[in-house]
Amino acid sequence: MSLWFRFVSGACVVWLAVVLSGCTPSGRSQLSEEKEPHFVLGKNRVNAMDFQGAIEAFEQSLEANPHSATAHFELGWLYDEKTSEPAAAIYHYQQYLKLNPNADNADVIKQRIYRCKQQLAADVLPLPSAPAAQQQLERLSEQNRQLQDEAGKWRAYYASQLAAAKTNSTPTPVYRAPQPTVNPTPVQPAQNISTTPAGANAGRPTNPKPAAAVPRTHTVVAGETAMGITRKFGVKLSALQAANPGVNLSRIRAGQVLNLPSS
């Protein structure tokens, strides 16, 4: 009888020591954590794809049981996979391993923590790869070359406009024919003085048509534009285009000969 009593007493002491040391079977502990009402609500919301609502439920489960490793695991997974918040995922993954260091998926969780740290570092300080940096440098060089070409065209355009303005501002001397000597003897209005023999105008129209205007041409000089040519000769751009069919007036070059309209 005494031996049996000692055996029972020893077993009770061992069981009590196990309970007090927290070494209860992990499966039973996890099962109790998963039965917590907020945890159950969080799992239901995950199944309904309400991930933000699931996060709120698991956070409430941690408030009810701060030592719930499974709640930390669910939160780490949600922040990692569903909301892309690597800092929060790292925290909950680490808490899960701290509360359950012998977890079967410990190696997988450590890999997820490492991946989240890489993502967090990339978000804080993105570093372009060498090929990407080379492509960006080439793109910037090409843009710089294009800007220089545009600047050169605008300088040539303004130089031509300035030259045209100076040319138009210079007064053109007007030739005046010498005035004939006035005959002191006034001619009566009724008199018709003509040196043309009588009958010479018979059969001729009284108002002969003027001779056709001789076409004019202009040789383009360096830096000259179509708009500057129209201003220089006082013609319309549409008329200049009509006089030069098939010519792209926006791409004229030095030495090119253009036909000038009569007006």
ChimeraX attribute file (.defattr): number of C-alpha atoms within 10 A of each C-alpha:
attribute: neighborCount
match mode: 1-to-1
recipient: residues
	/A:1	6
	/A:2	6
	/A:3	8
	/A:4	9
	/A:5	9
	/A:6	11
	/A:7	12
	/A:8	10
	/A:9	12
	/A:10	12
	/A:11	11
	/A:12	12
	/A:13	12
	/A:14	11
	/A:15	13
	/A:16	11
	/A:17	12
	/A:18	13
	/A:19	12
	/A:20	10
	/A:21	9
	/A:22	10
	/A:23	10
	/A:24	12
	/A:25	10
	/A:26	13
	/A:27	9
	/A:28	10
	/A:29	15
	/A:30	15
	/A:31	11
	/A:32	11
	/A:33	21
	/A:34	19
	/A:35	11
	/A:36	17
	/A:37	14
	/A:38	22
	/A:39	26
	/A:40	17
	/A:41	19
	/A:42	27
	/A:43	21
	/A:44	16
	/A:45	18
	/A:46	17
	/A:47	11
	/A:48	11
	/A:49	12
	/A:50	13
	/A:51	20
	/A:52	15
	/A:53	17
	/A:54	25
	/A:55	24
	/A:56	15
	/A:57	23
	/A:58	26
	/A:59	20
	/A:60	18
	/A:61	25
	/A:62	20
	/A:63	12
	/A:64	14
	/A:65	14
	/A:66	12
	/A:67	17
	/A:68	24
	/A:69	26
	/A:70	23
	/A:71	30
	/A:72	25
	/A:73	19
	/A:74	23
	/A:75	28
	/A:76	28
	/A:77	21
	/A:78	21
	/A:79	23
	/A:80	22
	/A:81	12
	/A:82	12
	/A:83	14
	/A:84	15
	/A:85	16
	/A:86	22
	/A:87	16
	/A:88	17
	/A:89	26
	/A:90	25
	/A:91	15
	/A:92	24
	/A:93	24
	/A:94	19
	/A:95	20
	/A:96	24
	/A:97	19
	/A:98	13
	/A:99	14
	/A:100	17
	/A:101	13
	/A:102	10
	/A:103	15
	/A:104	9
	/A:105	10
	/A:106	15
	/A:107	11
	/A:108	11
	/A:109	20
	/A:110	15
	/A:111	11
	/A:112	19
	/A:113	22
	/A:114	13
	/A:115	15
	/A:116	21
	/A:117	16
	/A:118	13
	/A:119	16
	/A:120	17
	/A:121	13
	/A:122	11
	/A:123	11
	/A:124	9
	/A:125	8
	/A:126	10
	/A:127	11
	/A:128	10
	/A:129	8
	/A:130	9
	/A:131	9
	/A:132	11
	/A:133	12
	/A:134	12
	/A:135	11
	/A:136	13
	/A:137	12
	/A:138	12
	/A:139	12
	/A:140	12
	/A:141	12
	/A:142	12
	/A:143	12
	/A:144	12
	/A:145	12
	/A:146	12
	/A:147	12
	/A:148	12
	/A:149	12
	/A:150	12
	/A:151	12
	/A:152	12
	/A:153	13
	/A:154	13
	/A:155	13
	/A:156	16
	/A:157	18
	/A:158	13
	/A:159	14
	/A:160	19
	/A:161	20
	/A:162	13
	/A:163	14
	/A:164	16
	/A:165	14
	/A:166	10
	/A:167	12
	/A:168	13
	/A:169	9
	/A:170	8
	/A:171	7
	/A:172	8
	/A:173	6
	/A:174	6
	/A:175	6
	/A:176	6
	/A:177	6
	/A:178	6
	/A:179	6
	/A:180	6
	/A:181	6
	/A:182	7
	/A:183	7
	/A:184	6
	/A:185	6
	/A:186	7
	/A:187	10
	/A:188	7
	/A:189	6
	/A:190	6
	/A:191	7
	/A:192	8
	/A:193	7
	/A:194	7
	/A:195	6
	/A:196	8
	/A:197	7
	/A:198	8
	/A:199	7
	/A:200	8
	/A:201	10
	/A:202	8
	/A:203	7
	/A:204	8
	/A:205	8
	/A:206	8
	/A:207	6
	/A:208	7
	/A:209	7
	/A:210	6
	/A:211	6
	/A:212	7
	/A:213	8
	/A:214	8
	/A:215	10
	/A:216	10
	/A:217	11
	/A:218	13
	/A:219	13
	/A:220	17
	/A:221	14
	/A:222	14
	/A:223	19
	/A:224	21
	/A:225	20
	/A:226	18
	/A:227	16
	/A:228	19
	/A:229	21
	/A:230	17
	/A:231	15
	/A:232	14
	/A:233	14
	/A:234	11
	/A:235	16
	/A:236	15
	/A:237	17
	/A:238	11
	/A:239	14
	/A:240	22
	/A:241	18
	/A:242	14
	/A:243	16
	/A:244	16
	/A:245	10
	/A:246	8
	/A:247	13
	/A:248	10
	/A:249	16
	/A:250	9
	/A:251	8
	/A:252	18
	/A:253	15
	/A:254	12
	/A:255	11
	/A:256	11
	/A:257	14
	/A:258	20
	/A:259	16
	/A:260	20
	/A:261	23
	/A:262	14
	/A:263	9
